[in-house]
Amino acid sequence: MNIIESICLDKNSTILCALERMDELNRKLLILTNQNKFYSLLSIGDIQRAILAKVELTHSVSSITRKDIRVARKSDDLNSVKAHMRIMRNEFMPIISVNNEIIDVIFWNDLFEKEKLINKANLNIPVVIMAGGKGSRLKPITNILPKPLIPLGEKTIVEEIMDEFVDAGCHKFFISVNYKADLIKYYFNSLKNSDYDINYFQEDKPLGTAGSMFLIKDKINSSFFVTNCDILIKQDLQEVYNYHKENKHKITIISVLKHYYVPYGTLETGINGALINLTEKPKITFQINSGMYLLEPDVLAEIPENSFFHITDLIDKIHTSGGKIGVFPISEGSWKDIGDWGEYLKNMANDK
């Protein structure tokens, strides 16, 4: 299968199939075909909007396609196509004949090989990074280095996280520290990266994944991101922000569509054990908590002083009191959990 064939998917395929193809190829855009001819384009944003609208993953991708798509024609000027791709940040642009045959596909990397494909945004809101834990799952290396400073490729884990936010226009970081705090501060003081405006806040004892944010409740007056320091997310953060604001949420949880495969046939039974349905080796999809959130500043007032308090406790508290909590889904391939050795080594191998 060549590269063009790999990004093509029949319009009758399921949404789940499209998600799996995107993750397999590390892409966020696919070409949909009908009898091997061009039908439409499908983006990860289309799938996210469908999931938010409660469309089942078993539905066909043709049921969620948009009409306002742009493709190139054989007669189009290449410079115009190139200019449009740069403005719209298109991953690729198919060239279509008058009979809807796919003549060719122009890829971003072929036109702008030295320019990273980033959905530029200018959110300019604070980011809180919870970096005070001991990183017990990554021992013995965390006996020497705090988890945020463990290398991942040519950078540290925390730099990889911060750079994703910098790409979205976020430069002000609040970093919660405790374990080996002096080493983290020393590293960033030595680094002198002008993209990072760092403020540290330090807990004297472990306070959970939200308890330490009591210390900054008077320092943040806008919407802000919170992230664990052992996850990486590849997602257009502007879309998360827009979803959060448009729906007037107090907290938005970024979820991951995690797929599990049951290696056996499953049975659904009724009264007296009568068989209702038999499904051979089903795929089950759950939305799991990614470890990244978008919050409104007033929720910080709900965090108790100097008490152990997880962010899930904060979510429950806001939800119980009637505050709106949103969940924004991303694909499994857009999320990396590097908090234990198995996942860390897997990601190190992928980065080589």
Buried (B, 14 or more C-beta within 10 A) or exposed (E): EEEBEBBBBBBBBBBBBBBBBBBEBEBBBBBBBEEEEBBBBBBBEBBBBBBBEEBEBEEBBBEBBEEEEEBBEEEBEEEEBBEBBEEEEBBBBBBBEEEBEBEEBBBBEEBEEEEEBEBEBEBEBBBBBBBBBBBEBBEEBBEEBBBBBBBBEEEBBBBBBBBBBBBBBBBBBBBBBBBBBEBBBEBBEEEEEEEBEBEBBBBEEBBBBBBBBBBBBEBBEEBBBBBBBBBBBBBBBBBBBEBBEEEEBBBBBBBBBBBEEEEEEEEEEEEEEEEEEEEEEEBEBEBBBBBBBBBBBEBBEBBBEEEBBEBEBBBEBBEEEEBBBBBBBBBBBBBBBBBEEEBBEEBBEEEE
